[in-house]
Amino acid sequence: MNSRNVLSRGFKAPLRLENESFWRPFMTNAVSYMKGLTLSNGQLVSDSFRKTCAVGFVVSATSTLFLFDTTVKQEKQLKYLLTYKFSQDHLELFFALIRSRGGHNNNPSPLQLKATMRRLLCHNKLISVTTGNCLPVDSCKLMSIHDFQSAGSIPCL
């Protein structure tokens, strides 16, 4: 669930109808395995206090399968599905940018958050940061705003 390039092969390849017989059995087996994981006392991991990883993977995999089935297989809206954009890396980079605007204070007050969001949205100064929980892998825009005059939208607050 980390495909980001159309030309990749193997498990990094985009999810397509042509390679579904390769990745779908692996994904369904992985989901079954995660659902059946038990602790040393016999309790299911998904029913314990340590369930975050197992439940998170099962939900992500199930959601990915559902998105593939609806958008690629049934409605044929897409030719393939690149799953990297579904990861939380983009969100972590965005919040790292908000925290970095505060200087030494990485826990902004509501007023500071509002001012930072206003500046980021109105001035479109979203660039990736080199510190934080994750590093940017691709050069996609984190946020973009449309031309307000042509779109007839309300300008930034």
C-alpha positions as CSV (number, residue, x, y, z in Angstrom):
1,M,0.0,0.0,0.0
2,N,2.8,2.3,-0.9
3,S,2.8,2.6,-4.7
4,R,3.7,6.0,-6.0
5,N,5.1,5.5,-9.5
6,V,3.1,4.2,-12.5
7,L,6.1,2.4,-13.9
8,S,7.0,0.5,-10.7
9,R,6.9,-3.3,-10.6
10,G,6.1,-5.9,-8.0
11,F,4.5,-4.7,-4.8
12,K,5.4,-1.1,-5.5
13,A,3.4,-1.2,-8.8
14,P,0.1,0.6,-9.0
15,L,-3.0,-1.4,-8.3
16,R,-4.4,-2.4,-11.8
17,L,-6.8,-5.0,-13.1
18,E,-3.9,-6.6,-15.0
19,N,-1.8,-7.3,-11.8
20,E,-4.7,-7.9,-9.4
21,S,-4.0,-11.6,-9.3
22,F,-0.6,-10.8,-8.0
23,W,-1.4,-8.3,-5.1
24,R,-4.9,-9.2,-4.0
25,P,-4.1,-12.7,-2.6
26,F,-1.2,-11.2,-0.7
27,M,-3.4,-8.4,0.7
28,T,-6.3,-10.6,1.7
29,N,-3.8,-13.1,3.4
30,A,-2.2,-10.2,5.2
31,V,-5.6,-9.0,6.5
32,S,-6.5,-12.5,7.6
33,Y,-3.1,-12.9,9.4
34,M,-3.5,-9.6,11.2
35,K,-7.0,-10.4,12.3
36,G,-5.8,-13.8,13.7
37,L,-2.7,-12.5,15.6
38,T,-2.8,-13.5,19.2
39,L,-0.8,-12.5,22.3
40,S,1.0,-15.0,24.5
41,N,-2.1,-15.4,26.7
42,G,-4.3,-16.3,23.6
43,Q,-6.1,-13.0,23.4
44,L,-6.5,-11.5,19.9
45,V,-4.3,-8.5,19.3
46,S,-7.3,-6.7,17.8
47,D,-9.2,-7.1,21.1
48,S,-6.3,-5.9,23.3
49,F,-4.7,-2.6,24.3
50,R,-2.1,-3.2,21.6
51,K,-4.6,-3.2,18.8
52,T,-3.7,0.1,17.1
53,C,-1.3,-1.4,14.5
54,A,-3.4,-4.5,13.7
55,V,-6.7,-2.6,13.4
56,G,-5.0,0.2,11.5
57,F,-3.6,-2.1,8.9
58,V,-6.8,-4.1,8.5
59,V,-8.8,-0.8,8.0
60,S,-6.3,0.6,5.6
61,A,-6.1,-2.6,3.5
62,T,-9.9,-3.0,3.5
63,S,-10.4,0.6,2.5
64,T,-7.8,0.2,-0.3
65,L,-9.5,-2.9,-1.6
66,F,-12.9,-1.1,-1.5
67,L,-11.5,1.9,-3.4
68,F,-10.0,-0.3,-6.0
69,D,-13.2,-2.3,-6.5
70,T,-15.4,0.8,-6.8
71,T,-13.2,3.2,-8.8
72,V,-11.1,0.8,-11.0
73,K,-13.1,-2.4,-11.3
74,Q,-16.8,-1.4,-11.2
75,E,-17.1,2.2,-12.3
76,K,-13.9,2.3,-14.3
77,Q,-13.2,5.9,-13.3
78,L,-9.5,5.1,-13.0
79,K,-7.1,2.9,-14.8
80,Y,-5.0,2.2,-11.7
81,L,-4.7,3.2,-8.1
82,L,-1.6,4.8,-6.6
83,T,-1.8,4.3,-2.8
84,Y,1.0,6.5,-1.5
85,K,-1.3,9.6,-1.6
86,F,-3.5,7.8,1.0
87,S,-0.7,7.7,3.5
88,Q,-0.5,10.2,6.4
89,D,2.9,11.5,5.3
90,H,1.3,14.5,3.6
91,L,-0.7,15.4,6.8
92,E,2.4,15.0,9.0
93,L,4.4,17.3,6.7
94,F,1.6,19.9,6.8
95,F,1.5,19.8,10.6
96,A,5.3,19.9,10.8
97,L,5.1,23.1,8.7
98,I,2.5,24.6,11.1
99,R,4.7,23.7,14.1
100,S,7.8,25.1,12.5
101,R,6.2,28.5,12.1
102,G,6.1,28.9,15.8
103,G,9.9,28.9,16.2
104,H,10.9,27.4,19.5
105,N,7.2,27.0,20.5
106,N,5.9,24.0,18.6
107,N,2.6,24.0,20.4
108,P,0.7,27.0,19.0
109,S,-2.2,28.6,20.7
110,P,-5.6,28.9,18.8
111,L,-4.7,32.5,17.8
112,Q,-1.3,31.5,16.5
113,L,-2.8,28.6,14.6
114,K,-5.3,30.9,13.0
115,A,-2.7,33.3,12.0
116,T,-0.4,30.6,10.6
117,M,-3.3,29.0,8.7
118,R,-4.2,32.4,7.2
119,R,-0.6,33.0,6.1
120,L,-0.3,29.6,4.6
121,L,-3.5,29.8,2.7
122,C,-3.4,33.4,1.5
123,H,0.3,33.4,0.6
124,N,0.4,29.8,-0.5
125,K,3.8,29.3,1.2
126,L,3.5,25.6,1.7
127,I,6.9,24.0,1.3
128,S,8.2,20.8,2.7
129,V,10.2,20.8,5.9
130,T,13.3,18.7,6.5
131,T,12.6,17.9,10.1
132,G,9.7,16.1,11.8
133,N,8.2,12.6,11.7
134,C,8.6,12.0,8.0
135,L,10.5,13.4,5.0
136,P,9.0,14.2,1.7
137,V,9.5,11.6,-1.0
138,D,7.8,13.3,-3.9
139,S,7.4,17.0,-4.8
140,C,3.6,17.2,-4.8
141,K,2.0,20.3,-3.5
142,L,0.6,20.1,0.0
143,M,-2.1,22.7,-0.6
144,S,-3.1,24.9,-3.4
145,I,-5.7,27.6,-3.7
146,H,-7.5,28.6,-6.9
147,D,-7.7,32.1,-8.3
148,F,-10.5,33.7,-6.3
149,Q,-11.5,36.2,-8.9
150,S,-12.1,33.6,-11.7
151,A,-13.7,31.1,-9.3
152,G,-16.0,33.7,-7.8
153,S,-15.1,32.5,-4.3
154,I,-14.7,34.5,-1.1
155,P,-11.1,35.6,-0.5
156,C,-9.1,34.5,2.5
157,L,-10.2,35.7,5.9
